[in-house]
């Protein structure tokens, strides 16, 4: 949803995101049903990649259930190789 909101890298576009590394640390037990919010932050944009961080929080209390990380590489689907990040992603990381 986060990338979709930037309107880049959709399934019909020639380039898009590939997650090459991910991790998650669960800090507190999460039981079903739960009302949660996932907050996503962009950081450290390189030429072809972007680091993103995520917090899974309780929608009511704000308590943090988990934190995560993903390294996103921008990928040219025809060439099957990494390519330059779109300017929209660079702008998000610069904030």
N, C-alpha and C positions, 0 to 999 in steps of 0.2 A: 504494500500500500504506500509506503514511504517513497520508493522510487517511482511508482505510478503517479504520485502526486506531482512529481517533477516533469512528467510527460517526456521521459527519455527512455530509450532502450526497450520499447514495446516489442512483443513477439513478431510483429511484421517488419520491424526496422532492421537494417543491415548490421547494426551493432547493438550490443546489450551487455548486461552484467552477468558475471560468473563468480560465484562464491568459491574461493580456493582454500579458505581456512576459516574455521569457526570454533568457538569454545563457549561454554556456559558454566557458571557457578551458581548453584542453588543455595541460597542463604537461609531460607525459612521454608518450612513445610507449606505446601499449597494443596488444599483439599477441594474437591468438587462438590457442589458448584462454587465457583468463585467469580467475582467481577474484577477483572484486571485491565490494566492499561500498559501497553508496551511503548516506552519512550525510546526514540532512536536519535542518535547523535552522530554526525559525521566529523571526522578528524583526519589530519595528515594525508592530504591528496598528493600523490606522486604523478608521474607522467601518464601511467596507465592504470593505477590502482588507487583505492580509497579505503581507509580504515573506518569501520563503523562500530559503535558501541550501543548497547541496548540495556534498558532497565525494565524489569517486569514488576509493576507495583500494584498494590491493592487500590482499586478505584475509589474507595471510600476513605481509608485511613492514610494512604500514601506509603504504607510499609513496603519495603523492597523485598520481593521474593527471590529474585534472581538477577544476575548481571551477565551480559554476554558480549561477544566480540565477533566480528566477521570482516575478513579482508575480501574486498570486491575488486575484481579485475575487469576492465572494459574489454570486450571481445568482439572482433570482426568475424561474423558468422560465416562469410564466404571464404576468407583467407585462413580461417581457423587459427588466428593469432591475436595477441593482445593489440590494442590500439589506444589512441589518446582518449582520456576522459573527456566527456562533454563539458562545455563551459558551465552549464547549470550545476553540475556536481562539484566543480571546482569552487563555484560561488558559495555553495552550502558549506563546504569544508572551511572556507575562509572566514566564516562568521564566528 
